[in-house]
Amino acid sequence: MKKETDPNMTTQETIQGGMTGRRPDFRKKELALSASPYVYLPVDMPVYTVEVTHREEIDGALLQRAMDRTLRRMPYLTDSFTEEHGAMYYAENPLPMTVAHTDRIRRVGGPETNYHMLDLTWDGNKTWFSMFHGFCDGQGINAFLESVLYQYYCMKDGAEYEPNGIRTDRDQMTDAETFEPCSKTYEVSPEFKMPERKEQPVPYHLPEFSFNPAGDVLEYGFRLPSDAFMAFVKENGTSPAVMFSMLVGEAILRVHPDADAPIVANIPVSVRRMLGCEETFKNCSSRLVLPVLGTPMDALPFAQRAAQLRGILKMQMNADLRRATYNYLGGMYRKRMGEATDYQEELKKPSGFMTVCHDTFYIDYIGSQHKTAYSDRITDVRFLCKPAAGNTLHVNIIEHNGQFRMTCLACSDISPLIDGLEQVMKDHGLPAVRIPEQQFILPPAKWRDGMM
């Protein structure tokens, strides 16, 4: 373990005349409506982290300068949260946001990070970008990460690279970047009718898993050439997210041929485009549900089933459906925060997150980051998260430098399932290369420290 060189542990004394021993009184801004599912959880969520591996060792001083430039362009990334009468608000946080030299992931949101909800640490040739998920989602932290690395490599090389879509100081901040997706009612086509809710069969639960919220995370993975995989996807008339879901489903059935319920993929997706708020850093996502096996479609040839599953996914991505869903959620969140009087009482109410069915597995198709002149100097990108309640399989997919990285995360030993997945890809002629197993621990976010 490296010794930290981060001064953050004492800088909270610099605000408002040297306050110590309690959380500073940050000036509140807008209601954190889109954070509602996270800020009213009675338990602390683990930090969400993106690990980036570079060809060269990191220059810590230069990394700090790069982050400073990013924060001048996107000052809202320094915000914290503050609570008032049970409602949660974004809040201005003037405390320094400092890069730390350490080989561990820190507890985001508390005094260790000066109450900032994002954090950046480094050691050797690795950088870790961490967040509290209530503050933003994957697209939010990606905007932070890509901007910092753009500034870093520009300064390191004495060049001004084309940003190719990365948010930089070449353009000015707009209100769209801080838009609250749950603050308005979206227009829905007059002819649209919300589909009737039909009772669905309970998805298959992987017997390898039991409730394990405190367990370490085991990481298994594969690398797969992008051109080979995309040719396979095109050949079967489907999309990458559907195809990866089908491969995982086949592996599950190979290991558990007696599965007596549908094998279902839960797919989180950004709905920014459908809501017309593409620039916001705040949480703006929905979950799609794809029954990959255990339905009458099983009788279809592989390619036909792949095409039909893609159709099911597209139906769920209907813009009117997503707008109507956000109208419902936004109304519910606005009502809750508007009527709240005591935060502790709010925590006693049922949490939607605690009742969601996470079976059979999650698959997060992250896609690829913006291609830049320095992309080949970034050799690996890992998205590290804790599977829901430690009770399910979580698969992250990212494309970088011509390869897909398929990472399978679990809080239980799933080696037989990974062996099965390797064989499934081999059977389909996919040249996947297995990545050695790893293990990691994600600390809980401490965003509530000193708030109550």
FIDOBA-165542 format. One record per residue: x, y, z negated of N, C-alpha, C in turn. Coordinates in steps of 0.1 Angstrom, whole numbers, padded with zeros to 4 digits, always signed. Last residue first. Example, Ala and Ser with C-alpha at 12.3 -4.5 7.8 and 13.67 -1.06 7.14 Angstrom:
<rs>
+0128-0022-0071+0137-0011-0071+0129+0000-0079+0132-0057-0078+0123-0045-0078+0132-0033-0078
</rs>
This chain:
<rs>
-0265+0144-0089-0276+0143-0099-0270+0146-0113-0240+0148-0077-0252+0155-0072-0263+0155-0082-0218+0133-0083-0219+0147-0089-0232+0154-0085-0219+0115-0054-0212+0118-0066-0214+0132-0070-0232+0108-0030-0240+0113-0041-0233+0117-0053-0212+0097-0014-0218+0110-0010-0227+0116-0021-0194+0076-0012-0197+0083-0025-0204+0096-0023-0196+0045+0004-0196+0060+0005-0201+0066-0008-0177+0017-0007-0190+0024-0006-0188+0039-0004-0152+0003+0015-0156+0009+0002-0170+0015+0004-0148-0026+0032-0152-0013+0034-0157-0007+0020-0122-0049+0039-0131-0044+0029-0135-0030+0032-0115-0076+0062-0113-0062+0057-0124-0059+0047-0097-0099+0082-0106-0096+0071-0104-0082+0066-0094-0117+0113-0090-0108+0103-0100-0106+0092-0083-0142+0137-0092-0137+0127-0086-0127+0118-0071-0133+0170-0069-0139+0156-0079-0133+0146-0092-0135+0198-0084-0127+0189-0082-0133+0176-0094-0154+0228-0097-0153+0214-0087-0144+0206-0103-0144+0259-0092-0147+0251-0095-0144+0236-0123-0155+0286-0122-0148+0273-0110-0153+0266-0132-0157+0315-0118-0158+0310-0116-0151+0297-0161-0176+0322-0156-0163+0318-0142-0164+0311-0175-0198+0330-0163-0194+0338-0158-0180+0334-0193-0208+0313-0198-0199+0323-0187-0193+0332-0178-0223+0296-0187-0230+0304-0192-0221+0316-0165-0202+0282-0157-0211+0291-0166-0218+0301-0186-0193+0267-0180-0184+0277-0172-0192+0287-0191-0216+0251-0201-0210+0260-0195-0202+0271-0167-0217+0237-0170-0228+0246-0181-0223+0256-0169-0194+0221-0157-0196+0230-0160-0206+0240-0192-0201+0206-0192-0189+0216-0180-0190+0226-0182-0222+0191-0193-0224+0201-0194-0213+0211-0163-0209+0175-0159-0220+0184-0169-0222+0195-0182-0193+0162-0172-0187+0171-0166-0197+0180-0195-0213+0147-0202-0204+0156-0193-0198+0166-0174-0222+0131-0180-0231+0141-0188-0223+0151-0167-0198+0116-0158-0204+0125-0165-0213+0135-0179-0182+0097-0187-0186+0109-0178-0192+0120-0181-0175+0064-0173-0182+0074-0181-0187+0085-0196-0144+0058-0195-0158+0055-0186-0164+0066-0201-0119+0066-0196-0120+0052-0196-0135+0048-0190-0109+0099-0198-0117+0090-0192-0117+0076-0187-0098+0133-0185-0095+0119-0195-0103+0110-0171-0100+0163-0182-0106+0155-0178-0105+0140-0164-0081+0191-0161-0083+0177-0173-0089+0169-0151-0080+0221-0163-0085+0215-0160-0089+0201-0140-0057+0243-0136-0063+0230-0149-0067+0223-0133-0057+0277-0143-0057+0267-0137-0063+0254-0109-0038+0295-0112-0050+0288-0124-0047+0279-0100-0014+0306-0103-0026+0315-0106-0039+0308-0097+0004+0284-0086+0000+0293-0088-0013+0300-0125-0009+0267-0114+0000+0267-0103-0005+0276-0157-0013+0255-0149-0015+0266-0138-0004+0265-0172-0031+0227-0166-0018+0233-0157-0022+0245-0195-0044+0206-0190-0045+0220-0185-0032+0224-0201-0062+0176-0198-0049+0183-0191-0051+0196-0224-0080+0159-0215-0081+0170-0213-0067+0176-0232-0095+0129-0231-0082+0136-0221-0083+0146-0253-0118+0112-0241-0116+0121-0243-0103+0128-0262-0113+0077-0265-0115+0091-0252-0114+0099-0259-0103+0052-0268-0114+0054-0271-0118+0068-0250-0080+0041-0240-0091+0041-0247-0104+0045-0268-0061+0046-0270-0068+0033-0260-0080+0033-0257-0060+0078-0268-0056+0070-0270-0066+0058-0221-0060+0079-0234-0065+0084-0245-0062+0073-0202-0030+0078-0207-0042+0070-0220-0047+0076-0178-0023+0104-0190-0020+0096-0194-0032+0088-0156-0009+0126-0157-0017+0114-0170-0013+0106-0145-0011+0158-0156-0005+0150-0158-0015+0138-0114-0006+0172-0122-0015+0164-0133-0007+0157-0093-0003+0200-0104+0004+0192-0113-0006+0185-0060-0002+0212-0071-0010+0206-0080+0000+0199-0041+0015+0224-0041+0001+0227-0053-0007+0222-0036+0044+0239-0045+0039+0229-0047+0024+0232-0024+0049+0262-0015+0049+0250-0023+0046+0237-0042+0049+0282-0034+0037+0281-0025+0037+0269-0053+0075+0279-0061+0063+0275-0052+0051+0273-0043+0099+0288-0036+0092+0277-0043+0080+0272-0061+0109+0306-0047+0107+0311-0039+0099+0300-0092+0091+0300-0083+0103+0300-0069+0099+0305-0126+0082+0298-0113+0079+0304-0104+0092+0305-0145+0080+0268-0141+0088+0280-0127+0084+0285-0153+0046+0259-0150+0060+0256-0146+0067+0269-0180+0024+0266-0166+0028+0267-0165+0043+0263-0203+0005+0245-0198+0010+0258-0184+0014+0258-0215-0006+0224-0210+0007+0222-0206+0013+0236-0240-0026+0215-0232-0023+0228-0228-0009+0228-0244-0045+0189-0242-0030+0192-0233-0029+0204-0265-0068+0178-0254-0066+0188-0254-0051+0192-0274-0088+0150-0273-0075+0156-0262-0075+0167-0295-0118+0148-0282-0111+0148-0284-0097+0153-0321-0124+0143-0311-0134+0140-0297-0128+0139-0327-0106+0112-0324-0119+0119-0327-0117+0134-0335-0085+0097-0322-0084+0104-0319-0096+0112-0364-0069+0089-0358-0082+0092-0346-0081+0101-0367-0044+0064-0364-0047+0078-0359-0061+0079-0367-0036+0038-0377-0045+0042-0376-0050+0057-0348-0017+0034-0347-0029+0025-0357-0040+0030-0355+0003+0050-0343-0004+0053-0343-0017+0046-0377+0015+0037-0379+0008+0049-0367-0001+0053-0381+0012+0002-0372+0017+0013-0375+0008+0026-0405+0023-0022-0400+0013-0012-0391+0019-0001-0392+0046-0047-0402+0042-0037-0396+0031-0028-0372+0054-0063-0380+0042-0068-0390+0038-0057-0361+0076-0051-0354+0064-0050-0361+0052-0055-0380+0096-0060-0379+0091-0046-0372+0078-0044-0372+0099-0086-0385+0093-0083-0385+0088-0069-0348+0112-0082-0347+0099-0088-0361+0091-0086-0357+0136-0070-0349+0127-0062-0349+0113-0069-0388+0151-0071-0377+0146-0079-0370+0135-0072-0405+0160-0052-0403+0169-0063-0391+0164-0072-0416+0159-0018-0407+0154-0028-0406+0165-0039-0430+0170+0004-0438+0167-0009-0429+0162-0020-0411+0173+0023-0420+0184+0020-0427+0182+0007-0401+0147+0026-0392+0158+0020-0400+0170+0016-0424+0135+0037-0418+0130+0024-0409+0141+0018-0430+0149+0060-0440+0148+0049-0433+0144+0036-0408+0144+0075-0411+0158+0071-0421+0158+0059-0410+0116+0078-0399+0122+0071-0401+0136+0067-0434+0114+0093-0433+0107+0080-0421+0114+0072-0428+0129+0116-0439+0133+0107-0438+0127+0094-0407+0113+0126-0405+0127+0122-0416+0132+0113-0421+0089+0131-0410+0089+0121-0408+0103+0116-0439+0098+0151-0444+0091+0139-0433+0092+0128-0422+0108+0170-0433+0117+0165-0438+0111+0152-0407+0085+0176-0401+0096+0169-0411+0106+0163-0427+0071+0190-0421+0065+0178-0415+0076+0170-0431+0088+0212-0442+0085+0202-0437+0080+0189-0406+0086+0224-0411+0099+0219-0422+0097+0209-0406+0059+0230-0396+0064+0221-0400+0077+0215-0428+0058+0248-0428+0049+0236-0418+0055+0226-0419+0075+0268-0431+0078+0261-0432+0070+0248-0397+0061+0278-0395+0074+0272-0407+0078+0263-0389+0027+0273-0399+0036+0279-0398+0050+0271-0374+0007+0263-0368+0019+0265-0376+0030+0272-0390-0016+0265-0388-0010+0252-0381+0004+0252-0386-0022+0292-0400-0018+0287-0399-0011+0273-0359-0030+0292-0363-0017+0298-0377-0012+0294-0361-0054+0279-0354-0043+0273-0358-0030+0279-0376-0069+0297-0382-0067+0283-0374-0055+0277-0358-0069+0318-0371-0062+0320-0377-0059+0306-0338-0085+0308-0335-0071+0311-0348-0063+0312-0352-0108+0307-0348-0102+0294-0344-0088+0296-0354-0113+0334-0366-0111+0326-0363-0104+0313-0327-0118+0341-0334-0107+0347-0347-0103+0339-0322-0141+0326-0314-0129+0324-0321-0116+0329-0339-0159+0337-0341-0155+0323-0334-0142+0320-0328-0161+0362-0341-0156+0361-0344-0151+0347-0303-0172+0355-0303-0159+0362-0317-0153+0361-0310-0198+0344-0303-0188+0337-0304-0174+0342-0345-0208+0350-0330-0208+0353-0323-0196+0347-0368-0212+0323-0364-0205+0335-0349-0208+0338-0375-0221+0298-0376-0231+0309-0371-0225+0322-0373-0200+0281-0362-0210+0281-0363-0219+0292-0396-0185+0281-0386-0182+0291-0375-0192+0291-0411-0193+0258-0414-0200+0271-0404-0197+0282-0385-0191+0234-0397-0187+0239-0400-0194+0252-0359-0195+0224-0370-0200+0216-0383-0194+0220-0338-0167+0230-0341-0181+0231-0352-0184+0221-0339-0139+0228-0330-0145+0238-0333-0160+0240-0358-0114+0223-0359-0128+0220-0351-0136+0230-0348-0083+0212-0348-0092+0224-0348-0106+0220-0356-0051+0202-0357-0065+0198-0358-0074+0211-0340-0020+0194-0347-0029+0204-0346-0043+0199-0341+0008+0174-0337-0006+0175-0346-0013+0185-0328+0041+0179-0339+0032+0177-0333+0018+0178-0314+0073+0169-0314+0060+0175-0326+0052+0172-0298+0096+0158-0308+0097+0168-0309+0083+0176-0281+0116+0135-0287+0103+0138-0299+0104+0147-0264+0143+0151-0271+0137+0140-0277+0123+0145-0253+0157+0171-0244+0148+0164-0251+0140+0154-0268+0164+0203-0268+0164+0188-0259+0153+0182-0270+0163+0231-0258+0169+0225-0258+0167+0209-0295+0154+0240-0283+0146+0243-0270+0151+0235-0323+0155+0237-0314+0161+0227-0300+0154+0228-0345+0144+0249-0340+0156+0255-0330+0163+0245-0354+0119+0243-0359+0130+0235-0354+0143+0240-0339+0103+0261-0354+0103+0261-0360+0114+0253-0313+0109+0252-0317+0113+0266-0332+0113+0267-0313+0098+0226-0311+0112+0228-0316+0116+0242-0314+0073+0215-0326+0077+0223-0325+0092+0226-0291+0046+0213-0293+0061+0212-0305+0064+0221-0299+0014+0198-0296+0023+0210-0298+0037+0207-0293-0018+0185-0295-0004+0183-0291+0004+0195-0309-0048+0189-0299-0039+0196-0302-0025+0193-0311-0080+0178-0315-0066+0174-0304-0057+0180-0320-0110+0192-0310-0100+0191-0316-0087+0188-0332-0141+0180-0335-0127+0184-0323-0119+0182-0346-0171+0186-0333-0165+0183-0333-0151+0189-0376-0184+0171-0369-0177+0182-0356-0171+0177-0371-0215+0153-0377-0202+0155-0370-0195+0166-0356-0237+0147-0370-0239+0148-0378-0226+0149-0327-0253+0157-0333-0240+0154-0348-0241+0157-0312-0276+0162-0326-0278+0156-0332-0265+0152-0288-0269+0171-0298-0273+0181-0312-0275+0176-0266-0249+0163-0279-0252+0155-0289-0257+0165-0246-0246+0181-0242-0250+0167-0255-0255+0159-0261-0239+0203-0251-0250+0204-0248-0255+0190-0275-0217+0195-0282-0230+0198-0273-0242+0199-0254-0199+0192-0261-0203+0181-0269-0216+0183-0246-0197+0219-0236-0203+0209-0244-0207+0197-0268-0186+0231-0264-0199+0235-0255-0206+0225-0267-0160+0218-0278-0169+0216-0275-0184+0219-0243-0150+0229-0244-0153+0215-0255-0162+0211-0252-0148+0256-0241-0157+0252-0241-0160+0238-0273-0130+0253-0276-0143+0258-0265-0153+0254-0259-0107+0246-0269-0112+0237-0272-0127+0240-0244-0102+0269-0237-0105+0256-0247-0112+0246-0266-0096+0286-0257-0108+0288-0250-0112+0276-0277-0073+0275-0285-0085+0276-0276-0097+0277-0255-0055+0278-0261-0058+0265-0269-0071+0264-0251-0055+0307-0241-0060+0297-0247-0064+0284-0280-0067+0325-0272-0056+0319-0262-0062+0310-0286-0086+0355-0290-0081+0342-0281-0070+0338-0281-0104+0377-0292-0094+0378-0296-0088+0364-0260-0121+0379-0272-0126+0372-0283-0115+0371-0241-0106+0391-0245-0119+0397-0258-0124+0392-0236-0087+0371-0243-0083+0384-0248-0096+0391-0223-0103+0352-0235-0096+0349-0243-0092+0361-0200-0111+0366-0210-0121+0361-0223-0114+0358-0189-0086+0370-0193-0094+0382-0203-0104+0378-0183-0079+0344-0193-0071+0351-0198-0078+0364-0163-0098+0338-0176-0099+0331-0187-0091+0338-0142-0091+0355-0148-0105+0356-0162-0105+0349-0137-0064+0348-0142-0067+0361-0148-0081+0362-0129-0066+0321-0142-0059+0324-0147-0063+0338-0118-0096+0304-0116-0086+0315-0129-0080+0320-0122-0098+0270-0127-0103+0282-0125-0092+0293-0114-0109+0238-0111-0099+0248-0115-0106+0262-0131-0116+0207-0126-0120+0220-0123-0108+0228-0131-0124+0171-0133-0116+0183-0127-0122+0196-0140-0118+0137-0136-0127+0148-0138-0120+0161-0137-0110+0104-0138-0105+0117-0132-0115+0127-0155-0108+0073-0146-0116+0082-0148-0111+0096-0156-0086+0046-0161-0088+0060-0150-0097+0067-0164-0095+0012-0155-0090+0022-0161-0093+0036-0196-0089-0004-0186-0097+0001-0177-0090+0011-0218-0077-0015-0205-0072-0020-0194-0080-0013-0242-0088-0005-0239-0074-0003-0225-0069-0006-0253-0113+0004-0240-0112+0000-0235-0097+0002-0277-0138+0010-0275-0124+0005-0262-0122-0001-0262-0161+0034-0270-0158+0022-0268-0144+0018-0256-0178+0064-0256-0166+0056-0266-0167+0045-0258-0201+0078-0245-0198+0073-0245-0186+0063-0283-0203+0090-0281-0209+0076-0268-0206+0070-0298-0175+0105-0286-0184+0105-0283-0189+0091-0332-0176+0111-0321-0171+0102-0310-0181+0103-0353-0167+0138-0344-0178+0132-0334-0171+0123-0381-0145+0132-0369-0150+0139-0361-0160+0131-0415-0152+0130-0403-0148+0122-0391-0154+0129-0435-0142+0157-0429-0152+0149-0417-0147+0142-0455-0112+0154-0445-0120+0161-0439-0131+0151-0485-0096+0158-0477-0104+0149-0468-0113+0157-0485-0066+0176-0489-0080+0175-0480-0088+0166-0497-0035+0179-0487-0043+0172-0493-0057+0171-0504-0022+0211-0509-0028+0199-0498-0036+0192-0486+0006+0224-0489-0008+0224-0494-0013+0211-0501+0038+0228-0491+0030+0220-0495+0015+0221-0505+0050+0260-0512+0044+0248-0502+0036+0241-0504+0077+0282-0497+0068+0274-0505+0063+0262-0516+0098+0296-0522+0084+0299-0515+0073+0290-0502+0121+0289-0516+0119+0284-0521+0105+0286-0469+0116+0277-0478+0116+0288-0492+0113+0283-0459+0136+0250-0461+0123+0255-0471+0124+0266-0436+0158+0235-0447+0157+0244-0447+0143+0250-0428+0156+0200-0424+0155+0214-0436+0153+0223-0424+0178+0174-0433+0168+0180-0430+0168+0195-0394+0181+0154-0404+0185+0163-0413+0174+0167-0373+0171+0138-0379+0183+0134-0391+0188+0143-0357+0149+0143-0370+0146+0136-0377+0159+0132-0333+0158+0154-0342+0151+0162-0356+0149+0156-0320+0189+0151-0325+0179+0142-0336+0171+0150-0290+0201+0166-0304+0199+0167-0309+0187+0158-0264+0207+0169-0269+0205+0155-0284+0203+0155-0260+0210+0196-0252+0201+0189-0256+0198+0175-0276+0231+0204-0281+0217+0207-0272+0207+0200-0264+0254+0199-0273+0250+0189-0278+0235+0191-0229+0250+0208-0243+0254+0211-0252+0249+0200-0195+0261+0210-0206+0253+0204-0219+0259+0207-0179+0266+0242-0184+0270+0229-0194+0261+0224-0151+0249+0258-0164+0254+0258-0169+0258+0244-0126+0242+0251-0127+0249+0264-0141+0255+0265-0123+0228+0228-0125+0243+0226-0125+0250+0240-0144+0199+0236-0132+0206+0232-0134+0221+0231-0158+0168+0240-0161+0181+0235-0148+0188+0230-0152+0151+0270-0149+0152+0256-0152+0166+0252-0155+0152+0298-0167+0150+0290-0165+0151+0275-0127+0155+0306-0136+0145+0312-0148+0142+0304-0106+0171+0299-0113+0164+0289-0123+0154+0294-0074+0171+0313-0088+0173+0316-0096+0165+0306-0048+0183+0292-0054+0173+0300-0069+0177+0302-0023+0202+0289-0038+0205+0288-0045+0195+0297+0007+0195+0270-0001+0195+0283-0016+0199+0279+0025+0186+0251+0026+0199+0257+0018+0201+0270+0020+0162+0239+0027+0161+0252+0029+0175+0258+0009+0169+0215+0020+0160+0215+0028+0161+0228-0013+0184+0224-0002+0191+0216+0010+0182+0217-0028+0163+0237-0025+0176+0244-0013+0183+0237-0031+0145+0216-0023+0142+0227-0019+0154+0236-0048+0160+0198-0035+0155+0194-0026+0152+0206-0071+0167+0213-0062+0177+0208-0048+0172+0204-0080+0140+0217-0077+0149+0228-0067+0160+0224-0084+0132+0190-0074+0125+0198-0070+0133+0211-0106+0149+0183-0093+0150+0176-0082+0144+0184-0125+0141+0202-0120+0155+0202-0107+0156+0195-0130+0115+0195-0125+0118+0209-0119+0132+0209-0140+0117+0168-0128+0110+0172-0122+0114+0185-0163+0133+0172-0153+0137+0163-0140+0131+0167-0178+0117+0189-0175+0130+0193-0163+0136+0185-0181+0094+0173-0173+0093+0185-0169+0107+0190-0198+0103+0153-0184+0101+0149-0175+0099+0162-0221+0105+0170-0216+0116+0162-0201+0114+0159-0225+0080+0179-0222+0090+0189-0216+0102+0182-0231+0066+0155-0219+0063+0162-0215+0073+0173-0245+0094+0135-0245+0080+0140-0232+0077+0148-0243+0111+0103-0243+0111+0118-0244+0096+0122-0250+0109+0076-0245+0122+0081-0246+0122+0097-0255+0083+0070-0266+0092+0069-0263+0106+0075-0231+0070+0071-0240+0069+0082-0252+0078+0082-0201+0086+0065-0213+0081+0059-0224+0081+0069-0171+0075+0083-0183+0084+0081-0192+0077+0071-0137+0077+0096-0147+0071+0088-0159+0081+0085-0111+0067+0115-0121+0077+0114-0133+0071+0107-0077+0060+0113-0090+0055+0109-0100+0067+0107-0049+0051+0133-0058+0061+0127-0071+0055+0124-0016+0036+0134-0031+0035+0134-0037+0047+0128+0011+0033+0133+0005+0037+0146-0010+0036+0146+0014+0044+0100+0021+0038+0112+0015+0043+0125-0017+0056+0092-0006+0050+0087+0001+0042+0099-0044+0079+0083-0035+0073+0093-0023+0066+0085-0078+0092+0082-0065+0087+0076-0057+0081+0087-0105+0113+0079-0095+0108+0089-0082+0104+0081-0140+0115+0075-0127+0114+0070-0118+0109+0080-0172+0130+0067-0163+0124+0076-0149+0124+0070-0183+0144+0046-0190+0131+0050-0182+0124+0062-0166+0158+0019-0169+0158+0033-0174+0144+0037-0158+0159-0008-0173+0159-0005-0176+0160+0010-0131+0156-0008-0136+0169-0010-0151+0170-0006-0127+0129-0008-0126+0135+0005-0132+0150+0004-0129+0124-0035-0117+0119-0028-0116+0125-0014-0154+0132-0043-0143+0141-0045-0130+0137-0038-0174+0118-0015-0172+0122-0029-0159+0131-0031-0174+0112+0012-0185+0119+0006-0183+0124-0008-0158+0080+0015-0163+0092+0021-0174+0098+0013-0133+0065+0002-0147+0066-0002-0152+0080+0003-0110+0054+0028-0113+0061+0016-0129+0062+0014-0090+0027+0037-0102+0035+0040-0107+0041+0027-0054+0027+0036-0067+0022+0031-0078+0032+0036-0029+0037+0040-0033+0025+0048-0046+0019+0043-0024+0072+0044-0027+0060+0035-0031+0049+0044-0024+0104+0046-0015+0093+0049-0017+0082+0040-0052+0123+0055-0045+0116+0045-0036+0105+0051-0063+0155+0065-0058+0142+0069-0050+0136+0058-0088+0174+0049-0074+0171+0051-0071+0157+0055-0106+0201+0047-0108+0188+0052-0094+0183+0056-0112+0223+0019-0104+0218+0030-0107+0204+0034-0146+0236+0014-0134+0229+0009-0125+0224+0021-0170+0246+0023-0158+0253+0027-0145+0247+0022-0198+0232+0035-0187+0228+0026-0174+0235+0030-0232+0237+0038-0219+0242+0042-0209+0238+0031-0254+0210+0041-0249+0221+0033-0235+0224+0038-0286+0194+0047-0272+0196+0051-0267+0209+0044-0306+0182+0020-0303+0192+0030-0288+0191+0035-0334+0164+0007-0319+0165+0011-0317+0174+0022-0356+0167-0021-0353+0168-0006-0338+0169-0004-0357+0169-0048-0360+0156-0042-0358+0156-0027-0350+0195-0054-0363+0191-0057-0367+0178-0049-0323+0192-0034-0331+0202-0041-0345+0197-0042-0289+0183-0027-0303+0179-0030-0310+0190-0037-0267+0185+0001-0271+0190-0012-0286+0186-0014-0239+0173+0019-0253+0173+0016-0255+0179+0003-0216+0190+0041-0219+0180+0031-0234+0179+0030-0197+0198+0071-0208+0199+0062-0209+0188+0052-0178+0196+0091-0173+0198+0077-0184+0198+0067-0192+0196+0115-0186+0184+0110-0180+0184+0096-0197+0223+0121-0207+0215+0114-0203+0201+0109-0176+0232+0137-0176+0234+0122-0186+0227+0114-0162+0225+0162-0174+0219+0157-0174+0220+0142-0139+0241+0166-0148+0240+0177-0162+0234+0172-0126+0237+0141-0129+0251+0145-0140+0251+0157-0123+0210+0142-0133+0215+0133-0136+0230+0135-0103+0207+0162-0116+0201+0164-0127+0208+0155-0082+0220+0149-0087+0225+0161-0101+0220+0164-0079+0202+0127-0082+0216+0125-0088+0223+0137-0070+0179+0141-0083+0179+0134-0088+0193+0131-0045+0188+0150-0056+0184+0160-0069+0184+0153-0032+0192+0126-0035+0204+0135-0046+0200+0145-0031+0166+0117-0039+0176+0109-0042+0188+0118-0015+0155+0137-0028+0150+0135-0037+0160+0127+0009+0168+0131+0002+0171+0143-0012+0166+0143+0015+0155+0106+0013+0170+0107+0006+0174+0120+0018+0128+0114+0007+0132+0105+0004+0147+0106+0021+0111+0142+0027+0123+0136+0016+0130+0128+0021+0076+0145+0014+0089+0144+0022+0099+0137+0040+0057+0169+0037+0061+0155+0031+0074+0154+0024+0046+0200+0035+0053+0192+0030+0055+0178+0001+0034+0208+0014+0028+0212+0026+0033+0203-0025+0030+0183-0017+0038+0193-0004+0031+0197-0057+0021+0174-0043+0017+0174-0036+0024+0186-0083+0031+0154-0077+0033+0167-0062+0030+0165-0113+0022+0138-0098+0021+0138-0093+0022+0152-0140+0036+0124-0135+0033+0137-0119+0033+0136-0164+0028+0098-0151+0032+0102-0147+0028+0117-0186+0035+0073-0185+0030+0087-0172+0036+0093-0189+0025+0039-0184+0035+0049-0184+0028+0062-0219+0010+0025-0205+0010+0028-0201+0021+0039-0243+0028+0005-0239+0021+0017-0224+0021+0019-0256+0023-0027-0246+0030-0019-0242+0021-0007-0292+0021-0032-0278+0015-0033-0269+0024-0024-0316+0032-0026-0312+0032-0040-0298+0027-0042-0320+0055+0001-0316+0041-0003-0312+0041-0018-0323+0080+0010-0333+0075+0000-0331+0060-0003-0305+0084+0029-0303+0092+0017-0313+0087+0006-0313+0068+0051-0301+0065+0044-0300+0072+0030-0337+0077+0062-0335+0062+0059-0323+0059+0051-0330+0105+0065-0340+0100+0055-0338+0085+0052-0316+0119+0083-0308+0111+0073-0317+0103+0064-0333+0134+0097-0329+0122+0104-0320+0113+0094-0335+0156+0079-0346+0147+0081-0342+0134+0087-0322+0175+0060-0315+0164+0067-0325+0153+0070-0330+0209+0065-0333+0196+0060-0327+0185+0068-0302+0233+0068-0315+0227+0072-0317+0213+0065-0284+0243+0041-0288+0246+0054-0301+0240+0057-0271+0254+0009-0279+0245+0017-0282+0251+0031-0238+0257-0002-0250+0264+0003-0258+0256+0012-0228+0237-0030-0227+0241-0016-0240+0248-0011-0214+0238-0059-0228+0242-0054-0226+0247-0039-0193+0209-0065-0196+0223-0062-0210+0226-0057-0197+0185-0091-0198+0188-0077-0201+0203-0074-0174+0188-0118-0187+0186-0112-0187+0190-0098-0148+0191-0127-0156+0182-0134-0170+0180-0128-0143+0227-0122-0138+0213-0123-0149+0204-0129-0140+0256-0103-0148+0247-0110-0142+0233-0110-0126+0280-0094-0119+0269-0101-0128+0260-0109-0142+0300-0082-0135+0303-0094-0129+0291-0101-0153+0287-0059-0161+0294-0069-0154+0295-0082-0129+0263-0051-0141+0269-0048-0148+0275-0060-0107+0249-0059-0104+0262-0053-0117+0269-0049-0110+0224-0069-0109+0235-0079-0108+0249-0073-0109+0207-0049-0123+0211-0053-0122+0222-0063-0083+0199-0046-0087+0212-0040-0101+0215-0043-0074+0175-0056-0074+0187-0065-0080+0199-0059-0074+0156-0037-0079+0153-0050-0080+0164-0059-0063+0165-0013-0077+0166-0015-0082+0164-0029-0037+0161-0004-0039+0170-0016-0054+0172-0019-0022+0131+0004-0034+0139+0006-0036+0148-0006-0004+0111+0006+0001+0124+0005-0010+0135+0007-0004+0079-0011-0011+0090-0004-0004+0103-0005+0018+0052-0004+0014+0063-0013+0007+0074-0005+0006+0021+0009+0014+0034+0010+0009+0044+0000+0008-0012+0000+0000+0000+0000+0009+0012+0000
</rs>
